[in-house]
């Protein structure tokens, strides 16, 4: 058995213990399409999307994602800040803080929020630069407020592209992760400035081994 090298909240847990037992749940067509859309970030592997039905599931999901984090790992928390997240955002913030407390020292953390570029093209995206100061990232996470997002699809691909552009990436040898947390599908076609293919190409040009971890909040 492989032990998870995290402390505090995740101490003494094994990877196998963090994987929830299989449970059949009903989802509607829109939710299925949401999962399919995010799976484009995981090489079209829908099973690689972390689907949660309540915010209480977030700690175990995030703990599993960062279980191999080590000194030099660069981890970004990218969060949908639009109105549809209003019911969940406080739990999301609280549980990201729990996971930050579990990480080994020496990781570089960043955080960002995205909304709808075409609805609010000045305030749709915001970020905190990659840093070894966990306090700075916790402060940023705690200050997230939901705004905008009148229509359902949001600027997910634009948000990821901005993260790839603005973050000060340094170490591509340690496991690098972009954790995308939201409940609305990405805008496509004329509704977005950047496509999925552009996002994937940009990722390869910076740190080819960077992994995306969609965490999809479904109302089941």
FIZADREN-899653 format. One line per 3 residues: number of its first residue (from 1); their letters; for each residue z, y, x of N, C-alpha, C. Coordinates in pm, whole numbers, plus 50000, padded with zeros to 5 digits. Layout:
NUM	A	Z/Y/X/Z/Y/X/Z/Y/X  ...
This chain:
1	XXX	50000/49881/50084/50000/50000/50000/50000/50124/50088  49926/50226/50043/49915/50350/50120/50013/50451/50063  50106/50498/50143/50203/50596/50096/50142/50734/50099
4	XXX	50179/50817/50002/50134/50954/49997/50226/51038/50085  50168/51112/50178/50248/51188/50272/50289/51324/50220  50343/51332/50100/50389/51458/50044/50539/51451/50023
7	XXX	50601/51569/50019/50746/51574/50006/50785/51633/49872  50912/51634/49844/50962/51700/49724/50917/51631/49598  50841/51702/49518/50800/51652/49387/50728/51518/49396
10	XXX	50650/51499/49500/50567/51379/49511/50627/51275/49605  50750/51291/49647/50804/51202/49749/50812/51058/49700  50788/50968/49794/50803/50824/49772/50704/50766/49671
13	XXX	50605/50842/49636/50504/50788/49544/50390/50729/49624  50325/50632/49567/50208/50571/49626/50087/50610/49545  49970/50606/49610/49848/50644/49541/49832/50565/49412
16	XXX	49861/50435/49418/49845/50352/49299/49936/50397/49185  50054/50448/49220/50149/50492/49117/50104/50620/49049  50018/50696/49117/49975/50824/49063/49854/50812/48971
19	XXX	49790/50696/48972/49674/50676/48885/49723/50631/48748  49698/50712/48644/49750/50675/48512/49685/50548/48459  49760/50474/48378/49704/50355/48315/49589/50393/48224
22	XXX	49492/50304/48214/49375/50331/48131/49416/50345/47985  49365/50448/47923/49395/50472/47784/49269/50521/47714  49236/50460/47603/49117/50499/47528/49150/50620/47442
25	XXX	49070/50726/47457/49090/50846/47376/48956/50889/47319  48960/50942/47200/48840/50989/47134/48805/51129/47184  48681/51149/47223/48635/51283/47256/48510/51312/47175
28	XXX	48486/51439/47147/48368/51475/47070/48249/51501/47162  48136/51531/47102/48012/51548/47178/48024/51663/47278  48084/51776/47233/48097/51893/47321/48185/51862/47442
31	XXX	48291/51785/47419/48379/51749/47530/48310/51655/47628  48231/51563/47573/48154/51472/47659/48054/51549/47744  47990/51649/47684/47895/51731/47758/47965/51815/47865
34	XXX	48088/51859/47834/48167/51935/47931/48195/51850/48055  48238/51726/48033/48265/51636/48145/48137/51609/48224  48029/51588/48154/47901/51561/48221/47859/51680/48307
37	XXX	47878/51801/48254/47839/51920/48329/47918/51932/48459  48049/51912/48453/48131/51923/48573/48105/51809/48671  48057/51696/48621/48033/51583/48710/47921/51610/48809
40	XXX	47840/51713/48782/47737/51751/48879/47797/51790/49013  47921/51835/49012/47990/51871/49136/48039/51748/49212  48040/51633/49146/48092/51509/49205/47983/51403/49219
43	XXX	47861/51450/49246/47748/51359/49262/47723/51279/49134  47741/51348/49020/47718/51289/48886/47807/51168/48857  47920/51165/48922/48019/51059/48895/48121/51115/48795
46	XXX	48101/51084/48666/48190/51139/48564/48333/51090/48581  48349/50972/48637/48484/50919/48656/48561/50996/48763  48489/51075/48844/48556/51155/48947/48612/51285/48891
49	XXX	48577/51317/48766/48635/51434/48701/48776/51398/48652  48870/51486/48674/49007/51463/48632/49026/51525/48495  49022/51443/48392/49031/51490/48255/49175/51478/48208
52	XXX	49233/51589/48164/49371/51586/48117/49376/51633/47972  49464/51574/47896/49477/51607/47754/49596/51699/47727  49679/51721/47829/49790/51816/47816/49828/51866/47954
55	XXX	49877/51989/47964/49911/52045/48095/50018/51965/48169  50097/51886/48095/50200/51806/48161/50142/51704/48258  50013/51673/48242/49948/51576/48330/49903/51638/48462
58	XXX	49905/51771/48470/49852/51839/48587/49920/51799/48718  50055/51791/48724/50118/51760/48853/50069/51630/48916  50061/51523/48838/50019/51395/48897/49873/51401/48939
61	XXX	49789/51469/48861/49648/51481/48896/49633/51558/49027  49700/51673/49038/49689/51752/49160/49751/51679/49279  49860/51610/49256/49925/51536/49364/49831/51430/49422
64	XXX	49760/51364/49333/49665/51262/49378/49550/51326/49458  49503/51442/49413/49392/51509/49480/49430/51550/49623  49552/51601/49642/49590/51654/49773/49668/51553/49857
67	XXX	49666/51426/49817/49749/51325/49884/49714/51307/50031  49590/51340/50071/49552/51325/50212/49551/51458/50286  49608/51561/50227/49612/51692/50294/49691/51683/50423
70	XXX	49646/51756/50523/49714/51758/50652/49695/51895/50716  49758/51916/50828/49744/52043/50899/49596/52074/50922  49555/52191/50884/49415/52230/50898/49333/52213/50772
73	XXX	49382/52136/50676/49310/52121/50549/49297/52257/50481  49181/52282/50424/49158/52406/50352/49139/52371/50205  49228/52423/50122/49232/52385/49980/49224/52511/49896
76	XXX	49128/52513/49804/49109/52627/49715/49144/52586/49573  49222/52668/49504/49248/52652/49362/49163/52755/49288  49062/52709/49216/48972/52798/49141/48998/52777/48993
79	XXX	49043/52881/48923/49094/52868/48787/49015/52954/48689  48978/52894/48577/48918/52965/48465/49025/53057/48405  48996/53188/48401/49096/53283/48352/49063/53337/48212
82	XXX	48966/53276/48144/48922/53330/48015/49018/53294/47902  48994/53357/47785/49085/53346/47673/49113/53206/47625  49017/53116/47640/49037/52979/47593/49147/52907/47670
85	XXX	49183/52960/47787/49287/52900/47869/49426/52955/47837  49435/53044/47739/49561/53113/47711/49675/53016/47682  49646/52906/47611/49750/52810/47575/49798/52728/47694
88	XXX	49717/52723/47799/49746/52633/47910/49779/52703/48041  49748/52833/48052/49752/52897/48182/49892/52897/48244  49997/52912/48164/50132/52915/48221/50168/52780/48283
91	XXX	50129/52671/48216/50155/52538/48272/50071/52515/48397  49947/52562/48395/49861/52549/48512/49925/52619/48632  49970/52742/48613/50032/52819/48721/50159/52750/48771
94	XXX	50244/52708/48680/50369/52642/48719/50343/52517/48800  50246/52439/48760/50222/52311/48827/50145/52326/48957  50062/52428/48970/50002/52456/49100/50112/52490/49199
97	XXX	50210/52568/49154/50323/52601/49241/50398/52477/49288  50417/52381/49197/50485/52257/49235/50409/52185/49346  50277/52181/49333/50197/52110/49432/50196/52184/49565
100	XXX	50191/52316/49561/50198/52393/49686/50327/52360/49761  50435/52347/49687/50563/52312/49750/50561/52174/49814  50470/52087/49768/50464/51951/49821/50378/51939/49947
103	XXX	50295/52039/49973/50198/52026/50081/50264/52032/50218  50209/51959/50314/50261/51970/50451/50232/52109/50507  50310/52150/50605/50286/52279/50668/50154/52276/50746
106	XXX	50093/52394/50755/49971/52404/50834/49843/52394/50757  49850/52369/50626/49729/52376/50543/49691/52523/50525  49565/52548/50504/49519/52683/50470/49481/52681/50322
109	XXX	49547/52765/50244/49527/52767/50100/49457/52896/50058  49375/52883/49955/49311/52999/49893/49315/52981/49743  49291/53088/49671/49290/53079/49525/49192/53182/49471
112	XXX	49138/53154/49354/49043/53246/49291/49042/53221/49141  48996/53321/49068/48977/53307/48924/48836/53351/48889  48784/53291/48783/48650/53329/48736/48652/53344/48584
115	XXX	48555/53421/48537/48538/53439/48393/48390/53435/48359  48343/53540/48294/48204/53549/48251/48142/53672/48317  48052/53648/48414/47990/53757/48489/47919/53856/48397
118	XXX	47848/53804/48298/47765/53891/48214/47848/53965/48109  47968/53922/48085/48055/53992/47991/48135/54101/48061  48174/54074/48186/48258/54167/48260/48223/54157/48407
121	XXX	48109/54219/48446/48058/54193/48580/48134/54265/48691  48238/54342/48657/48320/54403/48762/48450/54327/48786  48503/54266/48681/48635/54200/48692/48631/54050/48665
124	XXX	48513/53992/48664/48502/53851/48626/48555/53758/48735  48558/53803/48861/48598/53717/48974/48700/53790/49059  48798/53713/49105/48900/53768/49195/48946/53655/49286
127	XXX	49003/53690/49401/49043/53583/49492/49152/53627/49587  49220/53529/49642/49314/53547/49752/49260/53467/49871  49246/53532/49983/49181/53473/50101/49259/53352/50153
130	XXX	49187/53258/50214/49249/53144/50279/49355/53191/50380  49471/53127/50372/49581/53168/50456/49679/53051/50472  49759/53056/50577/49867/52958/50593/49995/53004/50525
133	XXX	49992/53121/50464/50108/53172/50392/50108/53118/50249  50187/53016/50224/50195/52959/50090/50254/53062/49992  50340/53150/50043/50400/53254/49959/50291/53344/49901
136	XXX	50193/53383/49981/50087/53471/49933/50007/53405/49821  49978/53276/49836/49899/53208/49734/49982/53187/49607  50110/53154/49622/50195/53141/49504/50203/53275/49428
139	XXX	50213/53384/49503/50219/53516/49440/50091/53544/49361  49978/53511/49420/49850/53531/49351/49843/53445/49225  49876/53319/49238/49872/53227/49123/49962/53279/49011
142	XXX	50081/53323/49045/50175/53370/48943/50127/53495/48871  50038/53570/48933/49989/53694/48874/49862/53676/48791  49811/53554/48780/49689/53531/48701/49716/53564/48554
145	XXX	49624/53639/48494/49630/53671/48352/49495/53638/48289  49497/53586/48166/49372/53552/48099/49308/53678/48044  49174/53686/48061/49097/53800/48009/48957/53754/47975
148	XXX	48900/53813/47869/48757/53796/47838/48717/53654/47805  48585/53631/47822/48528/53499/47795/48502/53475/47648  48424/53564/47585/48402/53553/47442/48325/53429/47399
151	XXX	48223/53392/47478/48147/53272/47445/48202/53155/47525  48163/53033/47486/48226/52915/47547/48187/52891/47691  48056/52882/47726/48024/52857/47868/48071/52974/47954
154	XXX	48118/52944/48074/48166/53047/48165/48091/53039/48299  48116/53137/48384/48039/53148/48510/48100/53059/48618  48101/52931/48593/48163/52835/48685/48086/52831/48817
157	XXX	47956/52813/48810/47877/52803/48933/47881/52934/49011  47877/53046/48942/47887/53175/49011/48023/53188/49079  48129/53141/49011/48262/53147/49070/48272/53063/49196
160	XXX	48217/52943/49192/48221/52856/49310/48139/52918/49424  48024/52971/49390/47938/53032/49493/48010/53148/49561  48079/53230/49481/48155/53341/49538/48265/53289/49631
163	XXX	48333/53184/49589/48437/53124/49674/48378/53081/49808  48263/53017/49804/48198/52972/49927/48159/53089/50016  48123/53201/49953/48079/53319/50028/48196/53394/50091
166	XXX	48304/53413/50014/48407/53509/50059/48519/53445/50140  48539/53315/50127/48650/53253/50198/48622/53239/50348  48727/53253/50426/48719/53247/50571/48736/53101/50616
169	XXX	48630/53021/50597/48635/52880/50634/48640/52866/50785  48728/52777/50834/48743/52761/50978/48734/52617/51026  48801/52525/50957/48814/52388/51008/48746/52292/50912
172	XXX	48631/52240/50953/48557/52147/50868/48591/52001/50900  48682/51979/50992/48717/51842/51029/48827/51786/50940  48922/51870/50900/49027/51825/50808/48970/51821/50666
175	XXX	49033/51743/50576/48982/51734/50439/48985/51871/50370  48869/51920/50328/48857/52047/50257/48827/52021/50111  48895/52093/50022/48884/52064/49879/48875/52193/49799
178	XXX	48790/52192/49697/48785/52300/49600/48822/52240/49465  48938/52278/49413/48987/52225/49286/48952/52324/49177  48863/52284/49086/48813/52372/48981/48883/52335/48850
181	XXX	48962/52428/48796/49041/52400/48676/48993/52487/48561  48948/52421/48452/48900/52497/48338/48878/52411/48216  48838/52475/48107/48817/52402/47982/48686/52438/47915
184	XXX	48596/52505/47990/48467/52545/47933/48355/52507/48031  48239/52469/47981/48129/52425/48068/48068/52540/48146  47996/52508/48254/47928/52612/48332/47809/52669/48256
187	XXX	47786/52798/48274/47662/52858/48225/47545/52804/48307  47430/52789/48242/47311/52739/48310/47192/52829/48277  47080/52804/48344/46957/52878/48315/46972/53027/48339
190	XXX	46926/53106/48241/46932/53251/48255/47074/53305/48242  47168/53221/48206/47306/53266/48187/47388/53270/48314  47327/53228/48426/47403/53222/48551/47321/53278/48666
193	XXX	47387/53337/48764/47318/53388/48882/47291/53278/48983  47371/53170/48977/47356/53061/49073/47360/52928/48998  47278/52836/49044/47269/52704/48980/47357/52603/49053
196	XXX	47370/52486/48993/47443/52377/49058/47381/52343/49193  47247/52334/49200/47180/52301/49325/47210/52404/49434  47214/52532/49396/47245/52636/49494/47388/52622/49546
199	XXX	47478/52587/49455/47618/52567/49495/47628/52453/49595  47562/52342/49566/47570/52225/49655/47505/52254/49790  47394/52327/49789/47327/52362/49915/47415/52456/49997
202	XXX	47477/52551/49930/47566/52645/50000/47683/52570/50063  47737/52474/49990/47849/52394/50041/47809/52320/50167  47691/52258/50165/47644/52185/50282/47628/52275/50404
205	XXX	47588/52398/50380/47564/52491/50491/47693/52541/50554  47806/52528/50483/47934/52576/50535/48017/52461/50590  48061/52372/50503/48136/52252/50541/48082/52135/50459
208	XXX	47993/52056/50514/47924/51952/50437/48017/51852/50370  48135/51828/50427/48225/51728/50373/48323/51783/50269  48307/51911/50234/48393/51968/50131/48375/51894/49999
211	XXX	48488/51861/49935/48483/51787/49809/48526/51878/49693  48459/51858/49580/48496/51927/49457/48579/51834/49370  48682/51891/49310/48768/51815/49220/48783/51891/49088
214	XXX	48694/51864/48992/48709/51928/48861/48832/51874/48789  48915/51965/48737/49029/51929/48653/49001/51992/48517  48962/51910/48422/48914/51956/48292/49024/51942/48188
217	XXX	49060/52053/48127/49165/52054/48026/49100/52037/47888  49123/51921/47825/49067/51894/47694/49178/51901/47589  49143/51951/47474/49238/51954/47361/49218/51830/47278
220	X	49291/51722/47315/49277/51593/47246/49389/51570/47147
